[in-house]
Amino acid sequence: MDETESVTEQRKIIHVDMDAFYASVEQLDNPDLKGKPVAVGGSRERGVVAAASYEARKFGVRSAMPSTTAYQKCPSIIFVRPRFERYKEISNIIRSVFYDYTDLVEPLSLDEAFLDVTANKKGMPSATLIAKAIRADILEKTGLTASAGISVNKFLAKIASDYNKPNGMTLIGPEKVIEFLEQLNIEKFFGVGKVTAEKMKSLGIHNGADLKKWTEEKLKAHFGKAGGFYYRIIRGIDNRPVNPHRIRKSLGAENTFDYDLIELVDMKMALEPIAQTVMKRLDKAEAYGKTLTLKVKFKDFTQITRGKTSANPISSYDELINTSFELLEQISWSEFPEGVRLLGITSSNFENTEEKDPTPGMQLTINF
């Protein structure tokens, strides 16, 4: 098969996403938590929310939210400490279910993955029936529910899995792709963040139909290289293959403070919840880097970074926070303006990080 043929190869893609995974595991293991608003991570006094149950989400509690804000929104919220080893244990069970159906599994984190089931191990002709069977197997083996999206490419499958959560399944069949995208609100497009969505709305782009009216040149003029991506996705074009060996190149987190930090002890305290978030993201992605970078932005918006590369990946919270403190202490503070407005931590230098980005192509004629 030559390169042109591979671009037009038609696929059946499933995106499986566990429902409020961390919080659901805690409710599974502790029946007293079932039906109650639960936040994993942090405490009422400090830290950040790593995950929130659907009962907590009804009050507006979301992941990455400061714990104090979560408590203000939901005074009855129950905070529990994360147990990443337990989450990994259940994640391994879930992945074993995936591999019962296909070897083309691209994990995005502990609780979600893309699956290419075009040629599956069960010989099942319907991707919809496969997704249904996978969800049933996961429920039987773990007691947890999962949502699934089924479509002709990764972009559409990702959107579909979020369309009917929790414990739902959505098919965007080949014949429905364009119609579905044209009626979709612009903030629902995977890859369009809150800031970009607001900018698009200011330009009169409120849904897919509005987006489709724009030429690629005009989109690039307003959104840079991302304009080409937006031009393709509204036409259902995404030929990225499911990559079983996908590894992130970096993971990090940062926080802009309501007031400038002056004392080193205050900066160290501010770094702790940031480090907690980074560690959570590293554990979730099961990827650990050898290089740690500290980012500091001062009150006049001057920005510096300090980094350290270790012989082995930094895979524990203690090592991560201690290295961050070390980098912080290395800064010659007299050379910079007094007052820190932002701190950030990034882990990088993962092993085997090469990842190809193939040329996009259409794929809209397949039996689902």
C-alpha positions, 0 to 999 in steps of 0.5 A: 500500500502506498502513502496515498492509499494509506491516507484514504484508508477507512477506519472504525474508531472508538473512544472510551472514557471512564465516568468520573474515574477517580471519584467513581473508584472511591465510591466503588470502594467505599459505599458510604460515598455513593450518591454523595459529592466527592472530590479527590485530592487536596482538602478543604484548606489547601490543594486542588481538586484532581477529580470530582464525582457527578454529584459534586459537578452539579454544584460546579465543582471541576478538576483543577479547581482550588479546594477552597473554591470547591468547598464554597460551591459545595459545603457538603463536599467530601475530600478524599486523598488520591490512591494512584496505585488503586487507579492504576490497578483498575486501569490495567483491568480496563486495558485488558478488556480493550486488548481482547478486541484489538491491539490498536489501543492508544491510551490517553491516560489511565481512564481513556483511550482510542481503539481502532476496531476496523479489523478486530480480534472478534471479527465483529462487523459493527463498531457500535456492537463492539463499543457496547460489548466493551462497556459491558465487559468493563462494568462486569469486571470493575463495577464501573461505567464507561462512555463511548464515542464511535465514528470514522476518525479520532476527532469525531470519536472523542467528541461523541464520547462526551456527548452522552455522559455519563454511562452513554454511547454515541455514534456519529456514522459516516452519513451523519458526520457533516450534519452533526458538525454543522449543528455543534456549538463551537465550544463543543469542538475538541481542541477549541478552548474557552479563549478560542471559543470566545474569539470565534464568537466575536467573529460570528462563529457560533457553531460548525455551520458558521465555521464552515463558511470561512476559508482556510486562509481567513482562519489562518489569518485569525488563528495561525496554524490552528486555522488549518486544523479548524478548516479540516475538522469542520469537514470531518477530516482527521486521518491520524492513526490510533498510535499504540506507542504514543507518549507525551513530550511534556506535562506541567501546571502553573498558577497565577496568584491574586497577589505577588509573592515576596517571601521564599517560604510563601513561594514554596507553599504556593508550589505544593498544590502545583506540584500535586497537580503535575504529579497527578497528571504524570500518574494519570498519563503513566509518563515520567520525565527526567527533566524538571523545569521551574517557571517564574514570572515576576510582577513586571511580567519578566519571565525566567526558567530554571531546569534540572535533568536527573539520571532517572525519571522523576516519579514521586511527589517528594522528588518532584517538590524537592527538586522544584524547591532546589531550583527555586533556591538557585535563583539570584533574587537580587537580579530580578524585580521584587514580587512573583505573580506566577509559578509553574512546573513542567516535567519533560524529557520522556523516553521514546517521545517521537510521534508522527503527525500524518497528513489528514484525509477524508474517510466517510464510507464505512459500515458501522 
